[in-house]
């Protein structure tokens, strides 16, 4: 033995020989199985061990493994976004159908529902016209029918015939805010019982308020008529309940007219009513409907003898020409 | 102390085995890949030299690593990772021998000088006296492995833990449950026997090394 190491437990020659001649490695299938088990234990996918066996340094293998153990399901947010987009698109496609279905259900007025299809094509053009030139829809006209007792309470007439004439006049569509003739459906529609037109002054103010509200609503949105119809319907029902005693009376139409005129004469005219009346006369006058305005003025004079003093200055000259 | 032979470069050595094992226990599978790349060869050869059969060695090798995977949560870096890993391999080997009816680690005493000498003397005379003028690498490998196989199990175990695992004397003693002096004795005998076996090849090895 020529070599005597200082450390008897180590022999450099033997170490070198061992390093050179002991190089067995486990088979690749074992590597794959063990790495797969190791990754299963942590819930990640293993990197193929082929890289190292091809000469790749273990450090490079580690880099590849780190890259492979990044977000395993990066595509899931994209899939979620695509799903949400598809659902949103489907919802958007169904929205117009909902709109077309919901719009007609806003109104519960039978007459309006029947006439609406014919009016729909003209609605946008009508909305562009000035308020005074707009065609009042039949629904408004019908709503006004319910309001007519509150708008024009005719004064007492000396005879039953005059009372009947006045009642017919009151039952006619209002001429205050509509230049168009009443629709045919209105003429054929059953007229309210004349007693309905007898409303007290408080109800008159309430109806005027409702009328103004309904006008505003109709001017901006035709579909807002149903509340007016509901209000007018309630007013009609309330008035019917109050007029039942009159209906049960055996009096004839003349008597009803007499009763109406008597009620009107007994009723004190309020300032608000007179002002509204004057405004209506003013409007008719401005629109050139002088005959209607004169009739209204005469009726106002009968209701309130001092009405001429409350007329605006620009109407006084014209009022002076109107004979009682 | 020798570094593990599968540790290829200084760059990968920046991360210690203990840190990698802790990272793997924390859920980073890439750390295990690196650990496996570092130590798979040493563990495999350790088992293969003890068993002498590639099939059994592969089975034991897989069991060792599976045990390491299962025991990752219980791993505490109180000692070197290699000590812990080769302890798993050593225990698995003992279990295998016990199951096969062979208690190799208890068959020969550490300092059984008579037995050791007998084994060394029992080496084939033909090999020792073989002409060494033309010795190729294949012959040297076979002779080396054959000489190792004739060693007592405890000496072979100490030699393999030192060569393949890079463990120190103290670590080998901790692993095998004996003192450092006992480990030295085992290694001394193992080296002496292997050196004697390879004496005839020594001149050729030195010539190759020059």
Contacts between the chains, C-beta under 8 A, distances in Angstrom:
chain1	res1	chain2	res2	distance
A	1	B	195	6.7
A	1	B	196	7.9
A	1	B	199	6.0
A	1	B	202	7.3
A	2	B	202	6.7
A	2	B	203	7.8
A	2	B	206	7.7
A	3	B	202	7.0
A	3	B	206	7.7
A	8	B	184	7.8
A	8	B	187	8.0
A	8	B	188	5.0
A	8	B	191	7.0
A	8	B	192	7.9
A	9	B	162	7.5
A	9	B	169	7.1
A	9	B	184	5.7
A	9	B	187	4.0
A	9	B	188	5.8
A	9	B	191	6.3
A	10	B	191	7.2
A	11	B	191	5.2
A	11	B	194	7.7
A	11	B	195	5.7
A	13	B	195	7.8
A	13	B	198	7.8
A	13	B	202	6.3
A	13	B	205	5.5
A	13	B	206	6.8
A	13	B	209	7.5
A	14	B	191	6.2
A	14	B	194	5.7
A	14	B	195	6.0
A	14	B	198	6.8
A	15	B	2	7.9
A	15	B	163	7.1
A	16	B	205	7.1
A	16	B	209	6.5
A	17	B	140	6.7
A	17	B	144	6.1
A	17	B	198	6.6
A	17	B	201	7.8
A	17	B	205	5.7
A	18	B	144	6.9
A	18	B	163	5.3
A	19	B	5	6.7
A	20	B	137	7.2
A	21	B	137	6.7
A	21	B	140	5.8
A	21	B	141	3.8
A	21	B	144	5.4
A	21	B	145	7.7
A	22	B	45	5.7
A	22	B	49	7.6
A	22	B	141	7.7
A	22	B	144	7.5
A	22	B	145	7.7
A	22	B	163	7.4
A	22	B	164	7.6
A	23	B	41	7.7
A	24	B	41	7.5
A	24	B	44	6.5
A	24	B	45	5.5
A	24	B	48	5.9
A	25	B	40	7.0
A	25	B	41	5.1
A	25	B	44	6.4
A	26	B	40	5.6
A	26	B	41	7.5
A	26	B	44	4.4
A	26	B	58	6.5
A	26	B	61	5.6
A	27	B	58	6.8
A	30	B	58	5.7
A	30	B	61	6.4
A	30	B	62	5.9
A	31	B	36	7.4
A	31	B	40	6.9
A	33	B	62	6.6
A	34	B	36	6.5
A	34	B	40	8.0
A	34	B	62	6.2
A	34	B	65	4.6
A	34	B	66	7.2
A	34	B	69	7.8
A	35	B	32	7.5
A	35	B	33	6.2
A	35	B	36	6.4
A	37	B	65	7.8
A	37	B	66	6.2
A	37	B	69	5.9
A	38	B	24	7.4
A	38	B	29	5.9
A	38	B	32	4.4
A	38	B	33	7.5
A	38	B	36	7.2
A	38	B	65	7.7
A	38	B	69	5.1
A	39	B	29	4.5
A	39	B	32	7.8
A	41	B	29	7.8
A	41	B	69	5.3
A	41	B	70	7.8
A	41	B	72	7.3
A	42	B	24	7.3
A	42	B	27	5.0
A	42	B	28	7.2
A	42	B	29	4.4
A	42	B	32	7.8
A	43	B	27	7.7
A	44	B	29	4.5
A	46	B	29	6.9
A	46	B	33	7.0
A	47	B	30	7.6
A	47	B	33	6.1
A	52	B	37	5.9
A	57	B	8	5.9
A	57	B	9	6.5
A	57	B	12	7.4
A	58	B	6	7.9
A	58	B	8	5.6
A	58	B	9	7.9
A	58	B	12	5.3
A	58	B	34	6.4
A	58	B	37	4.1
A	58	B	38	6.7
A	59	B	8	7.7
A	59	B	9	6.6
A	59	B	11	5.0
A	59	B	12	4.5
A	61	B	33	6.6
A	61	B	34	7.4
A	61	B	37	6.0
A	62	B	12	7.0
A	62	B	30	6.2
A	62	B	33	6.7
A	62	B	34	4.8
A	62	B	37	7.7
A	65	B	29	7.4
A	65	B	30	3.9
A	65	B	33	4.6
A	65	B	34	7.5
A	66	B	30	4.9
A	68	B	30	7.8
A	69	B	28	7.1
A	69	B	29	5.9
A	69	B	30	5.2
